[in-house]
Amino acid sequence: MSQEIVHDAEQRMEKALQVYQKDLTTVRAGRASVSMLDKVTVEYYGSQMPITQVATVTTPEPRTLVITPWDKSMLHEIERSIQKSDLGINPNNDGIVIRLAVPALTEQRRQELVKVVHKMSEESRIAVRNIRRDANDSLKKQEKSGALSEDELRRSAEKIQSLTDRFVAEIDKVTEAKETEILEV
């Protein structure tokens, strides 16, 4: 039973790391990335849809995104949605495609983005620690009910702690890589 708790904790920590990595893709680092538009939605036949579900988004150059809607009548709606979003990029509509020129980041903006990344990193570390706490609580409940011996409890708690250390170190490594990417001129 303790193995199941340890295995469950590991899976949950892995998911927390994956969510953090996915969230980092939305932080722009001076380069154009299709994932920058993940949170931008467009009204399409009465429902809100991500831009990637109503158009093809490509990056022909490192600082340019090109959005080609499947339905040309969506051009103005997509343009409006991008302007309303917090991307800070002005779309250029030529009647066929929408071009987004990603401006170079200023040093001040880079520092702000690094702070955002560190905040996201800390939230992920907290999530991993909460998973550790939940797993340790489950182990202690099992020990109290007599389903687990004191030695098994200690061994399982050590395994959970080593998992926690491993995932926190992985979060730190991912954070450092993103910080380097942001600060790269």
N, C-alpha and C positions, 0 to 999 in steps of 0.2 A: 504494500500500500504506500509506503514512503517513496518507493521508486516512481509511482504514478504522480505523486505530488511534485517530485523533483523534475520529472519529464514535462509535466504541465507547466511548471514555472519556466522551464527552458523555452518551451514553445511560445509562451506569452511574452517573454523577454525578446525573443527573435522577432515577434510581430511588432513590438514597441520600436525596435531598431529599424525595421522596414518602414514603419509609418514615419519615423524621423527622417530617413533617407528620402522618402517621397516628398515630405514637406520641404526639405532643403532644395528640391528642384524648382520650387516656385520662387526662391530668392534669386533675383537676377544678379549676375556677376559681370555685367558689362558686355556679355556675349548674348546674341540672340538664341533663344531656346524655345522650342515648341511648348514645353511645359510651363512657360511664363503665362500662357493663356488658359491653363487648366481651370482657374477659378472664374474666368469670364464666361458668362452665359448670355444667350441670345433668345429672344422670344420667337418661337417658330411654331406656327399654327396653334397658338394658345398655350404652349408650354415652354418652360425655360430649359434650354439645352446648351451643353458646352459647345464652344465654337468648333471644336474638332469633330463634332457629330453633324455639322451642317456645312463644313468646308474642308478643303485640304490645306494644311498649314506646312510650309516648307521654309528652310533656311538656306537660300542660295549663297549668301555671304555671311561672314561671322557676325555682322551687326545689322542684319536685315531679316525680317520675317515677311513672307508673302502668303496672303490668305486668298484662296480661290474658292468662292462659294459654289456649291453644286447648283443652287438655284440663284440666278443673277438678281432676282428681286430682293434677295437677302443682303445685298451689299450695304445699303444704308442702315439697316438694322444692326449688322455686325459693326459697322463704323460707329454708330451711336453707343453700342455696348462697350466698345473699347474706350471711347471718350469718357464714359461714366465710371469705368473701372479705375482702380488706384495704381495703374501701371505707370502713369506719367509719360505716356508715349502718344504722339498725335498721329492718327492714321492718315495715309494718303490714298484716296480712292480715285482710280483712273477709269472707272466704268466697267472694268473687267476683273481686276484684282485689287486688293487692299495691301499696301506696303507699309510696314512698320519699321522705321529706322530707329534702332536702339542707340540712344546717345551714350557717349563715353561717360563713365562715372567720375564725379569729382572726388577728391580725397576725403572731403567731409562726408559725402554720401557713402563712400566705401566704409568709413568708420562706423556710420550708423547701421549699415548692413551687417557688419561684423558683430555689433551689439545684438542685433536681431537674431543672428545665428547662435550666439552664446545663450540667449534667453531660451531659444528652442532646444538647445542642447541640455540646458539645466532641466527643462520640463521633461525631456526624455529620460534623463538620469533619475528624476523623481519617480517617473512611471516604473522604471526598473526596480527602484528601491521599494515601491509599494507592492510590486509583485513578490519581492523577497519577503516583505512583512506578512503578506497573505499566506505564503507558503509556510513560513515559520509558525504562524498561528495555527494552520491546519495540522502541522506536525505536533504541536503542543497539545492540541485537542485529542489527537490520537494517543499520545502518551498518557494523558489523563484518563482516557477510557480503557487503557490497558492494552491497546492494540499494538503499541510500539514500546520497545524497551528504551531505557535511558541512553544506552550506547548507540542504538539505531537512530535515536533522535539527534544525538550529537553528530554522528556521521552524516546524516541527511542535511542537517543545518550547515555543516561545513561544505557539502557539495553545493548547496544553494548559494552560500557566500562566494564560493569560487566562480559560480555562474554569474553572479552579480558583478563581481570584479571584472570578469571577462567582457561582459556586455557594456559596462561603463567604460572600459578601456577602448572598446570598439567605437562607442559613441564619441569619445574624445578624438580618436583617429579620424573619423569621418568629419568631425567639426574642424579639426586642424586642416584637413584637405580643402574644405569649403572656404575656410578663412584665407588660405593661400590663393585659392582661385579668385576670391573677391579682391584681394589686395594686389593681384597681378595687374600691371598696367599695360 
